[in-house]
Amino acid sequence: MDLDPDLAALRPLGGFFVLRTLRSAAGDREAARIAELPSLAKAYKKFTSDVYGNNLTFRVGVVADRLRTPEPRVAASIAHQALSARLWSVALGCAARYGRLPDLDPRLLRWDAAATAPDDLWLTEVRALPGAAGPATLADAVVHGHLEPLGEALRARYGVAAGLLWGNAGSALAGAARELDRWARAEGRTEVANRTRALAAALFTHPLLSATGLRTGPAFRRRSCCLYYRVPGGGVCGDCCFTQPPGSSPRAASG
């Protein structure tokens, strides 16, 4: 199925899978606002400590405020996990439903760092990448196009361990695949479920993802911790390497 200009096939999958386009903007005023938003490419390349001068810095601050955490490294990890989940969900959703992938070049994606899904990401131009959306295409688009420069930026600014960030990426991929598979089964779309499972299995053979966790069917147990247990009132996630929150000492796992 060819990509449609509004990527409408993603909408039934839930907010994390939706990728808004300029065509879906509510009028000229919103379209103009979106056009003024910085791209993800700018966030990755121009990373500064100035919260008003860089969207990635701003996003980490927003997450820190929402979670009431005084630790920037924790907020950076949670922000990374959420953006990773958005990117994997969009890419996997398009591949499974359309069999094609739109160009997700960071320069084409506008990012509203103050918003939540699905109003955080906007694609300025829907153009299909050549060929079918296989695992190599998804890896190029998400792993190399986004997660590598995003991880480099967060490590440089906040000192977050590389293993933790790739664990976040693996967890986000597993979660997106699980949700998409659940939707496909509920809707009787066995071809979408089969395609989702095949793509996820192939993606987890990628050298940067293969060591992030243990997969048993749709279940995933990561080998690192996203640090959510350090958030006030937080605990361990369902796929955490810990079975209960460790002590809040400096020895707590960071990847």
C-alpha positions in Angstrom: 0.0 0.0 0.0 1.3 3.4 -1.0 1.9 6.0 1.7 -0.9 8.5 1.9 -0.2 12.2 2.4 -1.6 12.2 6.0 -0.2 8.8 7.1 -3.8 8.1 8.2 -3.2 4.3 8.6 -1.1 5.1 11.7 -4.0 6.8 13.6 -5.9 3.7 14.8 -2.7 2.4 16.4 -2.6 5.0 19.2 -0.8 8.3 20.0 2.8 7.1 20.0 2.4 5.7 16.5 0.8 8.8 14.9 3.0 11.1 12.9 1.3 14.4 12.0 2.0 16.1 8.7 1.7 19.7 7.6 -1.5 18.7 5.8 -3.1 17.7 9.1 -2.4 21.1 10.7 -5.5 22.9 11.8 -5.4 25.9 9.6 -2.7 28.3 8.3 -1.8 29.6 11.8 -0.9 26.2 13.1 0.9 25.3 9.9 3.0 28.5 10.3 3.7 27.6 13.9 4.9 24.1 13.0 7.1 25.5 10.2 8.9 27.6 12.8 9.6 24.7 15.1 13.2 23.5 15.0 14.0 20.2 13.4 15.4 17.2 15.2 18.6 17.7 13.2 19.1 21.0 14.9 18.5 19.5 18.3 21.1 16.8 17.6 23.8 19.0 16.2 23.5 22.3 18.1 23.4 20.9 21.6 24.1 23.5 24.3 23.5 24.0 28.0 21.2 26.9 27.2 17.7 25.7 28.0 16.2 28.3 25.7 18.7 27.8 22.9 18.3 24.1 22.3 15.2 21.9 22.2 16.9 18.8 23.6 18.1 20.7 26.6 14.6 22.2 27.0 13.0 18.7 26.7 15.2 17.3 29.4 14.2 20.3 31.6 10.5 19.7 30.9 10.8 16.0 31.8 12.7 16.9 35.0 9.9 19.3 36.0 7.1 16.8 35.2 8.8 14.0 37.1 10.0 16.3 39.9 13.5 14.8 39.7 16.6 16.9 40.6 18.9 14.6 38.6 19.4 15.8 35.0 20.9 12.4 34.1 17.6 10.7 35.1 15.5 13.2 33.2 17.8 12.8 30.1 17.3 9.0 30.2 13.5 9.3 30.4 13.4 11.9 27.7 15.5 9.6 25.5 13.3 6.6 26.2 10.2 8.6 25.1 11.7 10.0 21.9 13.1 6.5 21.0 9.6 5.0 21.5 8.1 7.7 19.2 10.6 7.1 16.5 10.4 3.3 16.6 6.6 3.4 16.8 6.3 5.6 13.7 8.8 3.6 11.7 7.5 0.2 12.7 3.9 1.3 12.2 4.6 2.5 8.7 6.6 -0.6 7.8 3.9 -3.0 9.1 0.9 -1.2 7.7 2.1 0.3 4.5 5.1 -1.9 3.7 6.9 1.4 3.0 8.8 4.0 5.1 8.6 7.7 4.7 11.8 9.6 4.7 12.4 10.3 8.4 15.5 12.4 7.9 15.9 14.6 11.1 15.8 17.7 8.9 12.3 16.9 7.8 10.9 16.3 11.3 9.8 19.3 13.3 9.9 18.8 17.1 7.8 20.6 19.7 9.8 19.8 22.8 7.0 21.1 25.1 4.3 18.8 23.7 3.5 15.1 24.2 2.6 12.5 21.6 1.3 12.8 19.0 1.7 16.6 18.9 5.5 16.5 19.4 6.6 15.3 16.0 5.5 16.7 12.6 6.7 15.6 9.2 7.1 18.5 6.8 7.1 16.3 3.6 5.8 12.8 3.1 8.0 11.1 0.6 8.5 7.4 0.5 12.0 5.9 0.6 12.7 3.6 -2.3 11.9 -0.1 -2.0 10.1 -2.1 0.7 10.5 -1.2 4.3 12.8 -4.0 5.5 14.9 -4.1 8.7 17.9 -2.5 7.0 15.8 0.5 5.9 14.4 0.9 9.4 17.8 0.6 11.0 19.2 3.2 8.7 16.4 5.6 9.4 16.0 5.1 13.2 19.3 3.7 14.6 21.7 5.6 12.4 19.6 8.6 11.4 18.3 9.4 15.0 19.5 7.2 17.9 23.2 7.5 17.3 23.3 11.4 17.1 20.7 11.7 19.9 22.7 9.4 22.1 26.0 11.3 21.4 24.3 14.5 22.3 22.9 13.2 25.6 26.2 11.5 26.6 28.1 14.7 25.9 25.8 16.9 28.0 24.6 14.6 30.8 27.1 11.8 30.9 24.5 9.1 30.4 26.0 5.7 29.8 25.9 4.4 26.3 24.7 1.0 27.5 21.8 2.6 29.3 20.8 4.6 26.2 20.9 1.5 23.9 18.9 -0.4 26.5 16.3 2.4 26.2 16.3 1.9 22.4 15.9 -1.8 22.7 13.1 -1.4 25.3 11.4 1.1 23.1 11.6 -1.1 20.0 10.2 -4.1 22.0 7.4 -2.0 23.4 6.4 -0.6 20.0 6.4 -4.1 18.4 4.3 -5.5 21.3 1.7 -2.8 21.0 1.5 -3.1 17.2 1.2 -6.9 17.5 -1.5 -6.5 20.1 -3.5 -4.2 17.8 -3.1 -6.4 14.8 -4.3 -9.5 16.6 -7.3 -7.6 18.0 -8.2 -6.4 14.5 -7.6 -9.8 12.9 -4.8 -8.4 10.9 -2.5 -11.4 10.9 -0.4 -10.1 8.1 0.5 -7.0 10.1 1.2 -9.1 13.2 3.5 -11.4 11.2 5.3 -8.5 9.6 5.8 -6.8 12.9 7.3 -9.8 14.6 9.6 -10.5 11.6 10.8 -6.9 11.5 11.4 -6.8 15.3 13.3 -10.1 15.3 15.6 -8.9 12.5 16.2 -5.5 14.0 17.3 -7.1 17.3 20.1 -8.7 15.4 21.6 -5.3 14.7 25.0 -5.0 16.6 23.8 -2.0 18.6 20.6 -3.7 19.7 21.5 -7.4 20.0 23.0 -7.1 23.5 20.3 -4.7 24.9 18.2 -7.5 26.4 16.7 -10.9 26.3 13.7 -11.6 24.1 11.3 -14.4 24.6 8.5 -14.0 22.0 7.1 -10.5 22.6 8.5 -10.3 26.1 11.7 -8.3 26.6 14.0 -8.1 29.7 16.6 -5.4 29.3 20.2 -5.7 30.6 20.3 -2.1 31.8 18.1 0.3 33.8 16.6 3.5 32.6 16.9 5.0 36.1 13.2 5.5 36.6 13.4 4.1 40.1 15.3 7.3 41.0 12.3 9.4 40.2 10.3 10.4 43.3 7.6 7.8 43.7 9.1 5.8 40.8 9.8 2.1 40.7 11.2 -0.5 38.3 9.7 -0.9 34.8 8.2 -4.1 33.6 11.3 -5.0 31.5 13.9 -3.7 34.0 17.0 -5.7 34.8 16.1 -5.2 38.5 13.2 -7.0 40.1 12.9 -4.3 42.8 14.3 -0.8 43.1 17.9 -0.8 44.2 19.1 1.5 46.9 19.5 5.1 46.0 23.3 5.0 46.5 25.7 6.1 43.8 26.3 2.4 43.0 22.9 2.2 41.4 23.1 0.7 37.9 23.5 3.1 35.0 24.0 0.8 32.1 
